[in-house]
Amino acid sequence: MTSFDDSVIAAVTGHMNGDHTADNLLIVRAFGEPSATAARMTGLDTEAGEWAAEVDGAETTVRVPWLGPVTDRGSIRTEVVALYQAACERLGVQPGTH
C-alpha cells in the first residue's frame, strides 16, 4: 500500500464530499454497507478508497478496493468514476452525468 500526499487526499475527499455526496452513498451501499443512510469519503491509498458510513445510527468505516491500478492523482479520478459506474450497475441505478 502506498499513501498519497495529504494535500492530494484532502483535495479528493473535499471534492467527493462537496460535489458527490450521493455518489459516495451509492459506492458504500454497493460495495460495503447496503443499509447505509449517509457516507463521506475519508481517505484513500493506492489500494482502496475509504468512507465513513452511517449504519443504524452508528458510523462505520468502509474500504472499497479500486477496480484498476491507482498510481497518481489522475488515476484516482478514473477509479472513483469506475466505482461509481459499477455501483450504479450493481444497484440498478441509472448513472448521472459528471
C-alpha positions as CSV (number, residue, x, y, z in Angstrom):
1,M,0.0,0.0,0.0
2,T,1.2,3.4,-0.9
3,S,-0.2,6.6,0.5
4,F,-0.7,9.9,-1.3
5,D,0.4,13.3,-0.1
6,D,-2.0,14.8,2.5
7,S,-2.8,17.6,0.1
8,V,-3.9,15.1,-2.6
9,I,-6.1,13.2,-0.2
10,A,-7.7,16.5,1.1
11,A,-8.4,17.6,-2.5
12,V,-10.0,14.3,-3.5
13,T,-12.1,13.9,-0.3
14,G,-13.1,17.5,-0.3
15,H,-14.3,17.3,-3.9
16,M,-16.2,14.0,-3.3
17,N,-17.8,15.3,-0.1
18,G,-18.6,18.7,-1.6
19,D,-19.8,17.7,-5.0
20,H,-20.6,14.0,-5.0
21,T,-22.3,13.1,-1.7
22,A,-24.9,10.9,-3.4
23,D,-22.1,9.1,-5.3
24,N,-20.4,8.4,-2.0
25,L,-23.5,6.8,-0.7
26,L,-24.1,4.7,-3.8
27,I,-20.5,3.3,-3.7
28,V,-20.8,2.5,0.0
29,R,-24.2,0.8,-0.5
30,A,-23.0,-1.2,-3.5
31,F,-19.7,-2.4,-2.0
32,G,-19.9,-2.4,1.7
33,E,-23.0,-1.4,3.7
34,P,-26.2,-1.8,1.8
35,S,-28.2,-0.2,4.6
36,A,-26.1,2.9,4.9
37,T,-28.0,6.2,5.2
38,A,-25.1,8.5,4.7
39,A,-21.4,8.3,3.6
40,R,-18.5,10.6,3.2
41,M,-15.1,9.8,1.8
42,T,-12.4,10.0,4.5
43,G,-9.2,8.7,2.8
44,L,-7.6,6.7,0.0
45,D,-4.4,5.0,-0.9
46,T,-3.2,3.0,-3.9
47,E,-5.3,0.0,-3.0
48,A,-8.7,1.4,-2.0
49,G,-10.9,4.4,-1.1
50,E,-12.2,4.7,2.4
51,W,-15.6,6.0,3.5
52,A,-17.3,6.7,6.8
53,A,-20.8,5.3,6.6
54,E,-23.7,5.8,8.9
55,V,-25.5,2.5,9.5
56,D,-28.2,2.2,12.1
57,G,-27.2,5.5,13.7
58,A,-23.5,4.4,14.1
59,E,-20.5,5.3,12.0
60,T,-18.5,2.5,10.4
61,T,-15.5,2.5,8.1
62,V,-15.9,1.0,4.6
63,R,-12.8,0.3,2.5
64,V,-13.6,-0.3,-1.2
65,P,-10.7,-1.7,-3.4
66,W,-10.1,0.1,-6.6
67,L,-11.1,-1.8,-9.7
68,G,-7.9,-0.9,-11.5
69,P,-4.5,0.5,-10.7
70,V,-4.1,3.8,-8.8
71,T,-0.7,5.3,-9.1
72,D,-1.3,9.1,-9.3
73,R,-4.0,11.8,-8.9
74,G,-5.4,11.2,-12.4
75,S,-5.9,7.5,-11.9
76,I,-7.7,8.3,-8.6
77,R,-10.4,10.1,-10.6
78,T,-10.6,7.3,-13.1
79,E,-11.1,4.7,-10.4
80,V,-13.6,6.7,-8.4
81,V,-15.7,7.1,-11.6
82,A,-15.3,3.4,-12.3
83,L,-16.5,2.6,-8.8
84,Y,-19.5,4.9,-9.2
85,Q,-20.4,3.3,-12.5
86,A,-20.1,-0.2,-11.1
87,A,-22.1,0.8,-8.1
88,C,-24.9,2.1,-10.3
89,E,-24.9,-1.1,-12.3
90,R,-24.9,-3.3,-9.2
91,L,-27.8,-1.3,-7.6
92,G,-29.8,-0.9,-10.8
93,V,-29.4,2.9,-10.8
94,Q,-29.1,5.0,-13.9
95,P,-25.8,6.8,-13.8
96,G,-25.8,10.6,-13.9
97,T,-23.5,12.7,-15.9
98,H,-20.4,14.0,-14.3
